[in-house]
Amino acid sequence: MMPERVSRQLVYLVYGGKPEYHQEAKYSILSALYHAQGACPRILLYTDQPGQFQGWPVDLIALDADTLKAWTGPASYLHRRKAAAIRDALQYAEQSIFIDTDTFFLDSPVRLFERLAKAPWLVDEVEGVWKEYKGEVLHDVLAPYLAEHHGVDQQMLLINSGVLGFQTDASGLMDETLALIDVMHPMVPEIHIIEQFAVGVAARHLGRPAESRGVIKHYFSGKNYWRHLVAAFFQRHGEAFSAHAIEAVREVPTTKPRPAWWHRLNFRLRSLFLSSRSRSHAKLAYYAAVMQADPYAQACGRGYAEELRRKAIPAGQSLGMQTWSKVLSRSQKEHLARLLGESVSGSSRDLS
């Protein structure tokens, strides 16, 4: 059964089997409900895993494999599905605001609609002006085409579509967005943000959009850390929907946790002898080792450890072989080694 038409709705899209995708969406929804205090707009969720959201206060639209494939378009561009979902959702509400899953609310979702009432459209943020991208592949390849075929000038705004809504019906605009994606993605297949770029091209005549700053936290640039915090939340409270889970949102930090001030001071003193490059790696190691104050600090510590392994520990090398590890005490090395998945006993000689 298709959803009934309402005045306002929030729209989410979740596909794929990775648990972190489902947890991101669930936490974003819980944060919306927490801050809405009983006045949350309808939540419409598109997913190929509807069983994950049984019992949740959302209207579900189940996506089958054929729909997901069709939504990637002729160039099989995965992120085209987002534009297709937005286009489809417009029929179910007078006003729809799409929300990426890697978000959480800092204020009531109603605030987004209040901002949309004062602007022709709403985005996560304005990221820049087209002329500022000269010299980059995106601009070098697409600027001549867009100028010739669409009259796009260098003052066009580039936006982040992690939050996206329109004051009036945008069916035609989203159709244009999909058509632009199908042309532009094959021209720059290595650029993964063509979806939001295409929205900006299609909406450039609307005027300056409102932004979601202060209402939504979009953690696309720190996803590794926030996924650990969200996972810690669900480890504590479970993934079944409940009133308790809504209220528990208040316990989660809204800024990335940092070590206590004395730990930060101690690190500065210990790292004085290191080069700037080694110091940046040592900081990741030290923060991972000392962040143990509470479950969310510990979760952030795991994020630091993952970034450290990715950036600073060559394959086949142990923690103790790194020059920057000298900033760590033995117990800190042992804790970090556990976080890194190393065997402390097997590499005990490297820990001294």
N, C-alpha and C positions, 0 to 999 in steps of 0.2 A: 504494500500500500504506500502510495506516494505521500509525502508530508503535506499538510494543509498550508495554505498561504497565510503568512503572518505579517505584521508590520515591520518587525526587526528580527534579525537573526545573526548569530556568529556562525561562521562556516570553517570546518576543519577538514583536512584530507590526510588520511593515514593509510599507507599501503606497504606491503612487504612484511616479512615474518619476524623482523628483529624486535626483541622485547623492548629495547630502548626507545623505539619509535612509539610504541603503545604507551610506555610510561611517560614520555614527554607530553603526549596528547592528554593523558589522564591528569597529569599535574597541572597543565595549563587550564584545563576545564575546572579542576578543583579551585584553582586560584581565582578564576572568574566568578565562580559561585560564592567563594568566601568574601570577595570584595563587593559583590552585588547585593549581599544581605537580603536575599529574597526577591530581588528585582532584576534578575538576569534575563536578557533576551533569550529566545529559543536558540538552542545549539543544534546545528545540523552537521552531522559527521558522515563523510564519505569514507568507506573502508572496504578492503577485501577480507578483513578479519572481524566480522560483526560480533562473533562470539566473545571477543575481547572486551566488548562494551555492553554486554548484557547486564541489565540492572542499573546502568548509568542513565542520568536524566538528559538524554540526547535523542534526537530523531536520527535514525540510521538510514543511509542509502548504501546498500550492499553493492560492491563492484565485482563483477566477474572478470575472468581473464580476457575475454574478448573486448570488454569495455576498456580495460586498462591498456590493452594493445592498441585499440583504436585511438585512444586519447594521446598516445605518443606521436601520432601523425605520420606522414610519409617519410620523415627523416628519423623515426624511432627515437625521438628526444624525450627522455623520461620526465623532465621538469615541465614539459608541455601539459602534463596531466593537471597541474595546478591551475593553469589558465582554463582548461576544459571544465574542471570542477567548478570554478567561479562562474563560468558562463552558464553552466547547468543550474547552479544554485539560485541565480537571479530570478528564476520563475517562481520561487517559493516564498519570496518576501518583498515588501516594498523597498526595504533597504537591507543589504547584506554587507557584512564586514568579514573578510577572510582573515584568518589568524594562522600563521605557521605554528607547527607543533613545538618548535624550540623557543618557546616563550613562556612567560608567566605574567599575571596581572599584578600591578602595583596599586591599582585603584579600580573603581567600578567600571565594568564594560560600558555602562550607560554614558560615561564620559567620552568614549569614542564617538558615540552617536551625537553627542552635544557638539563635539568638534566638527563632525561631518555636516551638521546643520549650518555651520558658518563658512564652509568651504565647498567647492565643487567636488572634491575628492579627498581621500584620506590615505596616507601611506605610513609605513613604519618611520622612514626618515628620507629626507632629500640628501643624496650622497654627493652631488656635485653638478657641474655644468658641462655640457658636451665638449666645449672647446678645451677643457682642462685635461681631456684624455688624448690629445694629439700626441702622436708618437707611440701609442699603444696599439696592439693588434686590432682591438675592437674598433677604434676610430679609423685607423689606416685602411681597413678593409671596408667598413660599412658607411663611412661618411660620404664618399662619392655617390654610392648607390642611393642613400637616403636623401641626399640633396637633390639628385636628379629625378628620382621617381616619387618622392613624397614631400619635397620642399622643406626638408628639415634643416633649420639653421643651427649655428653654433651655440645658441643660447638655450637650447633644450635642456630641461632638468633631467638628471638621472636619479632614479628613486630606488629604494629598497622596498620590495613588495611583501615583506614579512607580515605586514598589516596592510590590507587593501580594501577600500570601499568607495562607493560613488553615491553622490546625493540623489541623482536621478537615474532612470533606467540606463544601464550600460551594456545592453545586449549587443548592439552594433559595435560598440567600442571593443568588446571582448572578441567578437568575430574578427575584427580587424587585427587584434592582438594575435590570435591564432594564425591568421594568414601571414602576418609578419614573421612569426616564429618559423613557419614552414619555409619561408624564403631565406631568412637570415641564418638559421642554425647551420645549414650546409655550407654557408660561406665562411663561418668561423666555428667549426665543430668543437674546437678546444675550449671555447668560452662557455662556461656552464650557467651563466646568469642571463642568457638571452631571453628567458621568459620575462623577467622583470624589466629588462631593457625594452622589450617589445611593448610592454604596458606603457612605459614612459613615452615611447614614440606615438602610440595610439592616443594617449591622453594629453599630449603636449598642448593642445588648444584649449584645454579646460581652465588653465590658469594655475597658480601655485597651490599645491595641496596642503591640507592640514597634516600634522605629524602626530605620532602616537607617544612621543616622549613624555615620560612621567606617568603614563597609564599602563604601558607594556614594557617589559624587559625582554628584548630579543637577543638571545645569547649565542648567535651564530658564530661569533668570533672566539668564544670560549666554551664551545660545546663539550669538549672532553671533560672539563671540570664540572659543569652543570649537570651533565648526565650522571656523574657519580653522586652528586647531591640528591638528584631526583631518585636515583636507585636506592640511596640510603633512606629516603622518606618512605618508599614503598616497602623496604625491608622492615621498617619499624611499624608500619600501619597496614600493610597488605594492600592488594590491588582491587578488592571488592569495594564498590561505592558505599559510603556511609556518611552520616552527618558528622561523625567523629573525624573522618578524613578531611572534610571541609575545614573544620576548626583547627586541625593539626597543621594546616598551611602556615599558620602564624609562627610556628617554630622554625621554619626554614629561612636562612639568611636571604636577603634580597640583593646583597653584594657579595662578591667572591671573598670567602674567609681568608684572613691573613694570620700569621703567627702573632703572638703577643709582642708588645713593644720591646720587651727585654730580649726576646729571641731575635728580633730584627737588629737590635743594637749589638748583640753578641755576634751575629753573623758579620756585621760590618767590621768588627774588630778582627775576627778570625780570617777574613778574606782579604785583608790589606795587602798581603804578599802576592796575590794572584793577579794574572793578566786579566784584562776586561773580559775576554772570551771565557777563560776558565772561571772567572767570578760569576758569570751568568749561569754556567752549568752548576757551579757550587751552590748557587742560590736555590735552584730547583731541588738539588739533593738535600740541602739543609731544611728547606721548607717542608719537603715531603717527610723528613725524619722527625720534625718537632711538632707537626700539626696533629695533636692527639687529644685536644681539650674536650671534644664532644663528637658525636657521630658525624656531624656535617663537616667539622674540621678534618676528621679522619678521612672522610670521602674526598675532600679537596686535596689532602695529602696524597691520596692514590692518583689523583689527576696530575699532581706535580711529578710523581714517580714515573707515570707513563710518558709525560713529556720529556723527562730526563732520559729515559731509555731510548726514545725516538731520536733525540738530538745529540746525546753526549756519550753513549756507551756503544762503541763499535761491536759488531757481531763477533762473538767468540771471546770477548774480553770480560773480565769480572769487575766488580765495583772497586775493589782494592787496587786495581791497576791504574786508576785514574788519578792524576795529580791533584785535582780539586777535591778528592775525597778526604784530604788532610784536614779540612774544616770540620769534619764529623768526629765525634767521640766514638769509642768502640760500640757502645750501646746504640747510638744513632745509626752507625753503619749496619748493625745487626737488624735493626728495625727496617731500614731502607732496603736491605737485602731481601727481607721477607716480602716487602711491597713489590720488589722487582721480580719476585718469583725465583730468586736464587737460593741455593742450598747453603745455609750458613755453615753447617758442619763440613760440607765438602770444600768450602773455600776459606776455612778458618785462618789459614796462614796469610790470606790476602787482606784480612780485616784489621791487622795490627797497624 
